[in-house]
Amino acid sequence: MKKNKEHRYEHNHNHEHAKEEIKKEQQVEVKTEVKEEVNSNNILEDKVKKLEEALLRNQAELMNYKRRKDEEVSRMLKYSEEDIIRQFLPILDNFERAIKMDDDNLDDEVSKFLEGFKMVYTQIKNMLDKFEVKEIEAFGKEFDPTYHQAVMKESNPDKQSGIVLEVFQKGYMYKDRVIRPSMVKVNE
C-alpha cells in the first residue's frame, strides 16, 4: 500500500509536473503568439503610417500641380492676344511712316489720303491702348537693355553717356511684358 501511495504520489507529482510543463509551454506559445501579433501590429502600423505619408505627399503634389496649371492657364489668358498684337505693330509702323510724308499743302490728293491714314492710325492706337499696349519711351532716356536694343552708337559730347539719341523703331509693352524692344542709337 505504501508502494501504491508512493506510486500515486509519484504519478500525481509527475502528473502535476506534466501539467506545469504543459502550462509553461502554453504560456510560451501564448507569449510567442502575442509577440508575433505585436510584431504583426507594428508592421501593420508602419505600413499604415507609410501609406498615410504617401497619401499626404500625393495630395500635396496634386495641389501643387493644380496650382501650377491654374497659374499657367491664367498666364495664357492674360497674354492670349499677344500674337495678334505683334502682327499689328508693323502695320502701325507703316502708318507712321506714311503720315510723316505729310507736307503743308493740304489741297493735293496725297494729303487727302494721308488724312485717312491718320484716322486709321488713330483707331489702331486706340485699339492697342484698350489691350494695354503701351509705347516704350526711349528718346532722351537712359539706355536699358530690358526695353531697348542698341543698333548703333554715336559719340555726342553734348549728351550724357548711355542716353538714347535716336529711335529707329518704336518698342512696345503688352501689359507688363516687352513684346518688342525699341531699336535705338545710343551715345557713347
C-alpha positions in Angstrom: 0.0 0.0 0.0 2.8 2.2 0.7 4.1 1.5 -2.7 0.8 2.3 -4.1 0.7 5.6 -2.2 4.2 6.4 -3.4 3.3 5.4 -6.8 0.2 7.5 -6.7 2.2 10.4 -5.2 4.8 10.0 -7.9 2.1 9.7 -10.5 0.3 12.7 -9.2 3.6 14.5 -8.9 4.5 13.6 -12.4 1.0 14.5 -13.5 1.3 17.8 -11.7 4.8 18.3 -13.2 3.5 17.5 -16.7 0.6 19.9 -16.2 3.0 22.6 -15.2 5.2 21.8 -18.2 2.2 21.9 -20.5 1.1 25.2 -18.8 4.6 26.6 -19.3 4.6 25.5 -22.9 1.2 27.1 -23.4 2.4 30.3 -21.8 5.5 30.3 -24.0 3.2 29.7 -27.0 0.9 32.4 -25.9 3.8 34.8 -25.4 5.2 33.9 -28.8 1.8 34.4 -30.3 1.4 37.7 -28.5 4.9 38.8 -29.7 4.0 37.7 -33.2 0.8 39.7 -33.0 2.6 42.7 -31.6 5.2 42.4 -34.4 2.4 42.0 -36.9 0.6 45.0 -35.4 3.9 47.0 -35.6 4.4 46.0 -39.2 0.8 47.0 -40.0 1.1 50.3 -38.1 4.3 51.0 -40.1 2.5 50.2 -43.3 -0.4 52.4 -42.4 2.0 55.2 -41.4 3.9 54.9 -44.8 0.6 54.8 -46.7 -0.7 57.9 -44.8 2.6 59.7 -45.6 2.4 58.7 -49.3 -1.2 59.9 -49.4 -0.2 63.3 -47.9 2.6 63.6 -50.4 0.3 62.7 -53.3 -2.3 65.2 -52.1 0.4 67.9 -51.8 1.7 67.0 -55.3 -1.8 67.2 -56.7 -2.4 70.6 -55.1 0.9 71.9 -56.4 0.0 70.5 -59.9 -3.4 72.2 -59.8 -1.9 75.5 -58.7 0.8 75.4 -61.4 -1.9 74.6 -64.0 -4.1 77.4 -62.8 -1.2 79.8 -63.0 -0.3 78.6 -66.5 -3.9 79.0 -67.7 -4.1 82.4 -66.1 -0.8 83.4 -67.8 -2.0 82.1 -71.1 -5.3 84.0 -70.8 -3.5 87.2 -69.7 -1.3 87.2 -72.8 -3.7 85.5 -75.2 -3.8 88.4 -77.6 0.0 88.9 -77.8 0.4 87.2 -81.2 -2.2 89.2 -83.0 -0.9 92.4 -81.3 2.6 91.6 -82.6 1.2 91.3 -86.1 -0.3 94.8 -85.8 2.9 96.6 -84.9 4.5 96.6 -88.4 1.2 97.9 -89.7 1.3 100.7 -87.2 5.0 101.4 -88.2 3.9 101.7 -91.9 1.1 104.1 -91.0 3.6 106.3 -89.0 6.0 106.4 -92.0 3.2 107.3 -94.3 1.9 110.1 -92.0 5.4 111.5 -91.8 5.3 112.1 -95.6 2.7 114.8 -95.0 3.5 118.3 -96.3 2.0 121.7 -95.8 -0.1 121.5 -99.0 -3.5 120.3 -97.7 -5.3 120.5 -101.1 -3.4 117.8 -103.0 -4.5 114.2 -103.4 -1.7 112.8 -101.1 -2.8 115.0 -98.2 -6.4 113.6 -98.5 -5.0 110.0 -98.4 -2.8 110.9 -95.5 -5.8 112.3 -93.6 -7.5 108.9 -94.0 -4.2 107.2 -92.9 -4.2 109.4 -89.8 -7.7 108.3 -88.9 -6.9 104.6 -89.3 -3.7 105.1 -87.4 -5.6 106.7 -84.5 -8.1 103.9 -84.5 -5.3 101.3 -84.3 -3.6 103.2 -81.5 -6.9 103.4 -79.5 -7.5 99.7 -80.0 -4.0 98.9 -78.8 -4.5 101.1 -75.8 -7.6 99.1 -74.9 -5.5 95.9 -74.9 -2.9 97.6 -72.6 -0.2 98.0 -75.3 2.0 101.0 -74.5 4.8 102.5 -76.4 8.2 102.3 -74.7 9.7 105.7 -74.0 13.2 105.7 -75.4 14.3 109.1 -76.9 16.4 111.0 -74.4 16.1 108.2 -71.9 19.0 106.2 -70.4 19.6 103.0 -72.4 18.1 100.0 -70.7 18.7 96.6 -72.4 15.4 95.3 -71.0 13.5 97.8 -73.1 16.0 99.0 -75.8 18.0 97.3 -78.5 21.1 99.3 -79.4 21.8 99.0 -83.2 24.2 102.0 -83.4 26.4 104.0 -81.2 27.5 107.6 -81.6 29.6 110.0 -79.6 27.9 113.3 -78.8 29.9 115.3 -76.2 26.7 117.5 -75.5 24.8 114.4 -74.3 25.4 112.1 -71.3 26.9 108.7 -72.0 24.3 105.9 -72.3 21.5 108.2 -73.5 19.3 107.2 -76.4 20.0 109.7 -79.2 17.6 108.4 -81.8 14.8 105.8 -82.1 14.8 103.8 -85.3 11.8 101.6 -84.4 9.4 102.1 -81.5 9.2 99.4 -78.9 6.1 98.3 -77.2 5.0 96.7 -73.9 1.9 94.4 -73.7 0.6 94.6 -70.1 3.9 94.0 -68.1 5.8 92.3 -70.9 8.1 93.7 -73.6 6.8 92.4 -76.9 9.2 94.4 -79.0 12.2 96.4 -77.7 12.9 99.9 -79.2 15.7 99.9 -81.8 17.9 102.8 -80.8 21.1 104.7 -81.3 23.0 105.2 -78.0 25.5 107.9 -77.0 28.9 106.5 -76.0 
